[in-house]
């Protein structure tokens, strides 16, 4: 049997084989080539412990004013925006029940005086007198109770922020738009407060009485001074934070409840491991942050926890330690185990 060899087919196939072999060798050689990087040694630096937050101004206290029992509203003496004092009369309720109770009390008082005279003359028993006196005391207590519900007064100094009824309407005790039964709402705006969530790692550094700086876009050229009034005793495990209440005197009432503000807490200074921000990479599709360090000119990927930023540097809370060789340029080309060549 005769083998037929076609040079026209053999030669191109041979050339393709040689081409791919050379190309594969070139790629292998390129893969073995060291990646050029710049490095820096990690070190501790003294940085200010300034904590920044955003918050919302809240009234220092708020009260939703209403009588304890349903009744018709005779007259509401205040409106939204009115300033009120603690104990000031705000609402007059229907006094029909109060009037009836007062008449009953007067009758009991007269009858008690008559029995007192008869008791001294021996015409009635002590038991009869004591029973009537008990009725009188109960009626007197009822008068005091009805008086409180008929004349509704403010429980704090503040400003009327909402009014839910008009004169003549029936107060039924159902929740108002504020979520609680009320005829009017009163907010104390001197002072006001802001509540922020602080990371638990600052628990030992935050103290009551410390000052805070408050700024807002509404007053671009002005800042307000507040102080830490209360530190809440529990830590939210979902966020790892504890709540801190900051109080601002707000004597001119410039800060209004609901206003967005920025809060700056200055807690002194501390030692922190700072690295260039560009050295920290983010894993696509997650919140994982990582860096590359060198060990014998071989890149090692390390997951880190990032803290606060200071200009072009970022604080590393965990993952790195002082004295490690950190890749600060060229790290985007690296993978675990890459060989590198240092350029700086």
C-alpha positions as a Python dict, from the first residue, in 0.01 Angstrom:
ca = {
    (1, 'X'): (0, 0, 0),
    (2, 'X'): (139, 336, -97),
    (3, 'X'): (130, 631, 143),
    (4, 'X'): (61, 962, -21),
    (5, 'X'): (205, 1265, 155),
    (6, 'X'): (71, 1607, 63),
    (7, 'X'): (328, 1876, 148),
    (8, 'X'): (64, 2139, 107),
    (9, 'X'): (-117, 2001, 414),
    (10, 'X'): (185, 1900, 622),
    (11, 'X'): (380, 2225, 611),
    (12, 'X'): (99, 2458, 736),
    (13, 'X'): (12, 2213, 1015),
    (14, 'X'): (375, 2203, 1122),
    (15, 'X'): (394, 2584, 1121),
    (16, 'X'): (81, 2610, 1338),
    (17, 'X'): (228, 2362, 1587),
    (18, 'X'): (549, 2561, 1609),
    (19, 'X'): (355, 2889, 1649),
    (20, 'X'): (142, 2765, 1937),
    (21, 'X'): (441, 2605, 2107),
    (22, 'X'): (633, 2932, 2095),
    (23, 'X'): (332, 3130, 2209),
    (24, 'X'): (275, 2895, 2505),
    (25, 'X'): (639, 2922, 2601),
    (26, 'X'): (622, 3303, 2584),
    (27, 'X'): (314, 3311, 2801),
    (28, 'X'): (477, 3078, 3053),
    (29, 'X'): (785, 3296, 3058),
    (30, 'X'): (567, 3607, 3104),
    (31, 'X'): (385, 3441, 3396),
    (32, 'X'): (713, 3366, 3566),
    (33, 'X'): (827, 3727, 3532),
    (34, 'X'): (819, 3917, 3866),
    (35, 'X'): (560, 4191, 3912),
    (36, 'X'): (696, 4536, 3986),
    (37, 'X'): (562, 4682, 4314),
    (38, 'X'): (628, 4962, 4559),
    (39, 'X'): (630, 4891, 4931),
    (40, 'X'): (606, 5062, 5267),
    (41, 'X'): (664, 4939, 5620),
    (42, 'X'): (360, 4949, 5848),
    (43, 'X'): (396, 5162, 6161),
    (44, 'X'): (191, 5308, 6443),
    (45, 'X'): (102, 5677, 6435),
    (46, 'X'): (-60, 5912, 6686),
    (47, 'X'): (-397, 6026, 6555),
    (48, 'X'): (-680, 6226, 6710),
    (49, 'X'): (-972, 6025, 6840),
    (50, 'X'): (-1242, 6231, 6669),
    (51, 'X'): (-1574, 6061, 6611),
    (52, 'X'): (-1810, 6196, 6345),
    (53, 'X'): (-2180, 6122, 6337),
    (54, 'X'): (-2495, 6240, 6170),
    (55, 'X'): (-2806, 6277, 6381),
    (56, 'X'): (-3148, 6432, 6416),
    (57, 'X'): (-3240, 6700, 6668),
    (58, 'X'): (-3503, 6582, 6916),
    (59, 'X'): (-3697, 6770, 7185),
    (60, 'X'): (-3546, 6718, 7528),
    (61, 'X'): (-3891, 6613, 7647),
    (62, 'X'): (-4227, 6581, 7478),
    (63, 'X'): (-4574, 6538, 7623),
    (64, 'X'): (-4903, 6443, 7461),
    (65, 'X'): (-5163, 6623, 7672),
    (66, 'X'): (-5507, 6472, 7732),
    (67, 'X'): (-5757, 6410, 8014),
    (68, 'X'): (-5769, 6064, 8166),
    (69, 'X'): (-6136, 6009, 8074),
    (70, 'X'): (-6330, 6076, 7751),
    (71, 'X'): (-6536, 6395, 7751),
    (72, 'X'): (-6647, 6684, 7533),
    (73, 'X'): (-6395, 6962, 7477),
    (74, 'X'): (-6529, 7301, 7583),
    (75, 'X'): (-6232, 7513, 7484),
    (76, 'X'): (-5871, 7472, 7369),
    (77, 'X'): (-5675, 7773, 7491),
    (78, 'X'): (-5357, 7727, 7285),
    (79, 'X'): (-5255, 7671, 6925),
    (80, 'X'): (-4953, 7540, 6734),
    (81, 'X'): (-4645, 7755, 6797),
    (82, 'X'): (-4760, 7893, 7133),
    (83, 'X'): (-4507, 7881, 7414),
    (84, 'X'): (-4643, 7735, 7737),
    (85, 'X'): (-4523, 7696, 8095),
    (86, 'X'): (-4548, 7397, 8323),
    (87, 'X'): (-4887, 7405, 8499),
    (88, 'X'): (-5045, 7640, 8243),
    (89, 'X'): (-5411, 7567, 8158),
    (90, 'X'): (-5431, 7432, 7804),
    (91, 'X'): (-5776, 7275, 7766),
    (92, 'X'): (-6112, 7313, 7941),
    (93, 'X'): (-6329, 7002, 7923),
    (94, 'X'): (-6704, 6970, 7978),
    (95, 'X'): (-6771, 7025, 8351),
    (96, 'X'): (-7118, 6872, 8380),
    (97, 'X'): (-6996, 6577, 8586),
    (98, 'X'): (-6789, 6809, 8800),
    (99, 'X'): (-7089, 7032, 8871),
    (100, 'X'): (-7302, 6731, 8968),
    (101, 'X'): (-7028, 6601, 9194),
    (102, 'X'): (-6996, 6943, 9362),
    (103, 'X'): (-7371, 6952, 9433),
    (104, 'X'): (-7353, 6601, 9578),
    (105, 'X'): (-7059, 6702, 9794),
    (106, 'X'): (-7244, 7002, 9932),
    (107, 'X'): (-7543, 6783, 10023),
    (108, 'X'): (-7318, 6533, 10197),
    (109, 'X'): (-7144, 6814, 10383),
    (110, 'X'): (-7477, 6948, 10512),
    (111, 'X'): (-7596, 6603, 10612),
    (112, 'X'): (-7265, 6528, 10788),
    (113, 'X'): (-7297, 6848, 10993),
    (114, 'X'): (-7652, 6748, 11094),
    (115, 'X'): (-7540, 6399, 11199),
    (116, 'X'): (-7254, 6548, 11398),
    (117, 'X'): (-7505, 6746, 11602),
    (118, 'X'): (-7726, 6442, 11652),
    (119, 'X'): (-7426, 6230, 11748),
    (120, 'X'): (-7335, 6472, 12025),
    (121, 'X'): (-7696, 6454, 12148),
    (122, 'X'): (-7689, 6075, 12136),
    (123, 'X'): (-7965, 6059, 11874),
    (124, 'X'): (-7758, 5861, 11616),
    (125, 'X'): (-7493, 5594, 11642),
    (126, 'X'): (-7125, 5643, 11578),
    (127, 'X'): (-7147, 5386, 11300),
    (128, 'X'): (-7408, 5591, 11108),
    (129, 'X'): (-7190, 5901, 11138),
    (130, 'X'): (-6876, 5715, 11023),
    (131, 'X'): (-7054, 5573, 10719),
    (132, 'X'): (-7168, 5918, 10606),
    (133, 'X'): (-6824, 6065, 10668),
    (134, 'X'): (-6672, 5797, 10444),
    (135, 'X'): (-6917, 5889, 10167),
    (136, 'X'): (-6818, 6253, 10209),
    (137, 'X'): (-6444, 6175, 10178),
    (138, 'X'): (-6505, 5965, 9865),
    (139, 'X'): (-6711, 6245, 9707),
    (140, 'X'): (-6440, 6499, 9792),
    (141, 'X'): (-6174, 6280, 9629),
    (142, 'X'): (-6397, 6246, 9323),
    (143, 'X'): (-6416, 6626, 9300),
    (144, 'X'): (-6038, 6655, 9301),
    (145, 'X'): (-6011, 6389, 9032),
    (146, 'X'): (-6274, 6547, 8809),
    (147, 'X'): (-6115, 6889, 8851),
    (148, 'X'): (-5789, 6750, 8714),
    (149, 'X'): (-5965, 6601, 8411),
    (150, 'X'): (-6178, 6909, 8349),
    (151, 'X'): (-5885, 7152, 8346),
    (152, 'X'): (-5598, 7002, 8149),
    (153, 'X'): (-5261, 7166, 8219),
    (154, 'X'): (-4913, 7145, 8067),
    (155, 'X'): (-4667, 6909, 8231),
    (156, 'X'): (-4357, 7093, 8105),
    (157, 'X'): (-4219, 7419, 7967),
    (158, 'X'): (-4216, 7416, 7589),
    (159, 'X'): (-4399, 7494, 7268),
    (160, 'X'): (-4721, 7353, 7123),
    (161, 'X'): (-4620, 7142, 6822),
    (162, 'X'): (-4956, 6986, 6732),
    (163, 'X'): (-5328, 7031, 6795),
    (164, 'X'): (-5560, 6742, 6710),
    (165, 'X'): (-5910, 6868, 6805),
    (166, 'X'): (-6128, 7177, 6788),
    (167, 'X'): (-6364, 7335, 7045),
    (168, 'X'): (-6681, 7131, 7096),
    (169, 'X'): (-6543, 6800, 6967),
    (170, 'X'): (-6566, 6480, 7165),
    (171, 'X'): (-6237, 6345, 7300),
    (172, 'X'): (-6273, 5967, 7292),
    (173, 'X'): (-5926, 5861, 7399),
    (174, 'X'): (-5830, 5712, 7061),
    (175, 'X'): (-5468, 5757, 6947),
    (176, 'X'): (-5384, 6081, 6768),
    (177, 'X'): (-5151, 6104, 6465),
    (178, 'X'): (-4869, 6115, 6723),
    (179, 'X'): (-4958, 5757, 6813),
    (180, 'X'): (-5093, 5841, 7159),
    (181, 'X'): (-5426, 5978, 7286),
    (182, 'X'): (-5382, 6356, 7297),
    (183, 'X'): (-5556, 6687, 7239),
    (184, 'X'): (-5231, 6881, 7197),
    (185, 'X'): (-4859, 6795, 7199),
    (186, 'X'): (-4591, 6994, 7380),
    (187, 'X'): (-4218, 6978, 7301),
    (188, 'X'): (-3941, 7114, 7521),
    (189, 'X'): (-3694, 7284, 7284),
    (190, 'X'): (-3474, 7450, 7547),
    (191, 'X'): (-3266, 7236, 7561),
    (192, 'X'): (-3277, 6986, 7274),
    (193, 'X'): (-3098, 6653, 7242),
    (194, 'X'): (-2931, 6431, 6983),
    (195, 'X'): (-2881, 6057, 7023),
    (196, 'X'): (-2593, 5888, 6836),
    (197, 'X'): (-2461, 5533, 6824),
    (198, 'X'): (-2094, 5498, 6925),
    (199, 'X'): (-1882, 5189, 6853),
    (200, 'X'): (-1834, 4971, 7159),
    (201, 'X'): (-1453, 4998, 7129),
    (202, 'X'): (-1483, 5358, 7253),
    (203, 'X'): (-1689, 5261, 7559),
    (204, 'X'): (-1410, 5343, 7806),
    (205, 'X'): (-1327, 5675, 7638),
    (206, 'X'): (-1675, 5830, 7627),
    (207, 'X'): (-1769, 6008, 7951),
    (208, 'X'): (-2064, 6214, 8064),
    (209, 'X'): (-1989, 6585, 8057),
    (210, 'X'): (-1764, 6568, 7750),
    (211, 'X'): (-1824, 6839, 7491),
    (212, 'X'): (-1948, 6784, 7137),
    (213, 'X'): (-1948, 7018, 6838),
    (214, 'X'): (-2273, 7039, 6642),
    (215, 'X'): (-2298, 7178, 6287),
    (216, 'X'): (-2576, 7192, 6030),
    (217, 'X'): (-2616, 7306, 5670),
    (218, 'X'): (-2889, 7546, 5781),
    (219, 'X'): (-2629, 7757, 5966),
    (220, 'X'): (-2314, 7715, 5757),
    (221, 'X'): (-2105, 7969, 5953),
    (222, 'X'): (-2211, 7862, 6300),
    (223, 'X'): (-2145, 7571, 6530),
    (224, 'X'): (-2320, 7472, 6854),
    (225, 'X'): (-2171, 7324, 7168),
    (226, 'X'): (-2333, 7026, 7334),
    (227, 'X'): (-2235, 6793, 7614),
    (228, 'X'): (-2281, 6424, 7678),
    (229, 'X'): (-2572, 6403, 7918),
    (230, 'X'): (-2639, 6028, 7928),
    (231, 'X'): (-2467, 5707, 7821),
    (232, 'X'): (-2710, 5422, 7773),
    (233, 'X'): (-2607, 5105, 7961),
    (234, 'X'): (-2663, 4845, 7687),
    (235, 'X'): (-2490, 4762, 7358),
    (236, 'X'): (-2685, 4679, 7044),
    (237, 'X'): (-2544, 4346, 6926),
    (238, 'X'): (-2673, 4398, 6571),
    (239, 'X'): (-2463, 4714, 6524),
    (240, 'X'): (-2202, 4683, 6799),
    (241, 'X'): (-2284, 5032, 6925),
    (242, 'X'): (-2414, 5195, 7241),
    (243, 'X'): (-2633, 5507, 7248),
    (244, 'X'): (-2511, 5842, 7373),
    (245, 'X'): (-2741, 6137, 7447),
    (246, 'X'): (-2598, 6482, 7371),
    (247, 'X'): (-2775, 6790, 7506),
    (248, 'X'): (-2756, 7142, 7353),
    (249, 'X'): (-2888, 7440, 7551),
    (250, 'X'): (-3045, 7598, 7238),
    (251, 'X'): (-3128, 7923, 7416),
    (252, 'X'): (-3223, 8103, 7094),
    (253, 'X'): (-3415, 7798, 6968),
    (254, 'X'): (-3212, 7793, 6646),
    (255, 'X'): (-3206, 7413, 6643),
    (256, 'X'): (-3547, 7267, 6568),
    (257, 'X'): (-3668, 6911, 6630),
    (258, 'X'): (-3629, 6706, 6314),
    (259, 'X'): (-3326, 6902, 6186),
    (260, 'X'): (-3034, 6697, 6048),
    (261, 'X'): (-2698, 6778, 6207),
    (262, 'X'): (-2338, 6656, 6222),
    (263, 'X'): (-2181, 6573, 6557),
    (264, 'X'): (-1808, 6576, 6636),
    (265, 'X'): (-1681, 6412, 6956),
    (266, 'X'): (-1318, 6480, 7048),
    (267, 'X'): (-1183, 6204, 7272),
    (268, 'X'): (-812, 6292, 7271),
    (269, 'X'): (-546, 6090, 7085),
    (270, 'X'): (-450, 5726, 7039),
    (271, 'X'): (-193, 5506, 6862),
    (272, 'X'): (-322, 5353, 6539),
    (273, 'X'): (-183, 5147, 6253),
    (274, 'X'): (-218, 5378, 5951),
    (275, 'X'): (-166, 5274, 5589),
    (276, 'X'): (-215, 5452, 5254),
    (277, 'X'): (-576, 5428, 5141),
    (278, 'X'): (-464, 5310, 4796),
    (279, 'X'): (-306, 5000, 4952),
    (280, 'X'): (-645, 4867, 5068),
    (281, 'X'): (-846, 4678, 4805),
    (282, 'X'): (-1212, 4575, 4810),
    (283, 'X'): (-1331, 4230, 4711),
    (284, 'X'): (-1586, 4264, 4431),
    (285, 'X'): (-1940, 4177, 4538),
    (286, 'X'): (-1867, 4198, 4911),
    (287, 'X'): (-1753, 4435, 5184),
    (288, 'X'): (-1428, 4246, 5240),
    (289, 'X'): (-1115, 4463, 5245),
    (290, 'X'): (-769, 4316, 5189),
    (291, 'X'): (-405, 4410, 5137),
    (292, 'X'): (-89, 4239, 5014),
    (293, 'X'): (222, 4205, 5227),
    (294, 'X'): (557, 4060, 5124),
    (295, 'X'): (728, 3758, 5275),
    (296, 'X'): (1058, 3674, 5101),
    (297, 'X'): (943, 3878, 4798),
    (298, 'X'): (628, 3669, 4769),
    (299, 'X'): (287, 3838, 4793),
    (300, 'X'): (55, 3726, 5073),
    (301, 'X'): (-308, 3838, 5071),
    (302, 'X'): (-443, 3942, 5414),
    (303, 'X'): (-802, 4037, 5503),
    (304, 'X'): (-818, 4352, 5717),
    (305, 'X'): (-1077, 4550, 5910),
    (306, 'X'): (-1081, 4912, 5808),
    (307, 'X'): (-1141, 5199, 6052),
    (308, 'X'): (-1156, 5574, 6004),
    (309, 'X'): (-996, 5772, 5722),
    (310, 'X'): (-748, 6055, 5771),
    (311, 'X'): (-688, 6236, 5442),
    (312, 'X'): (-503, 5983, 5220),
    (313, 'X'): (-457, 5726, 5496),
    (314, 'X'): (-685, 5476, 5663),
    (315, 'X'): (-679, 5315, 6005),
    (316, 'X'): (-643, 4935, 6015),
    (317, 'X'): (-821, 4783, 6314),
    (318, 'X'): (-719, 4420, 6261),
    (319, 'X'): (-529, 4197, 6018),
    (320, 'X'): (-198, 4385, 6010),
    (321, 'X'): (71, 4449, 6267),
    (322, 'X'): (354, 4695, 6301),
    (323, 'X'): (668, 4629, 6094),
    (324, 'X'): (515, 4432, 5806),
    (325, 'X'): (611, 4504, 5444),
    (326, 'X'): (300, 4640, 5274),
    (327, 'X'): (250, 4667, 4896),
    (328, 'X'): (130, 5019, 4820),
    (329, 'X'): (158, 5020, 4438),
    (330, 'X'): (111, 4744, 4184),
    (331, 'X'): (-107, 4538, 4416),
    (332, 'X'): (-392, 4525, 4162),
    (333, 'X'): (-182, 4281, 3954),
    (334, 'X'): (-110, 4048, 4244),
    (335, 'X'): (-261, 3720, 4350),
    (336, 'X'): (-175, 3498, 4644),
    (337, 'X'): (183, 3373, 4599),
    (338, 'X'): (289, 3617, 4324),
    (339, 'X'): (661, 3683, 4301),
    (340, 'X'): (742, 4052, 4300),
    (341, 'X'): (1025, 4290, 4230),
    (342, 'X'): (1056, 4598, 4447),
    (343, 'X'): (1106, 4926, 4260),
    (344, 'X'): (1147, 5173, 4548),
}
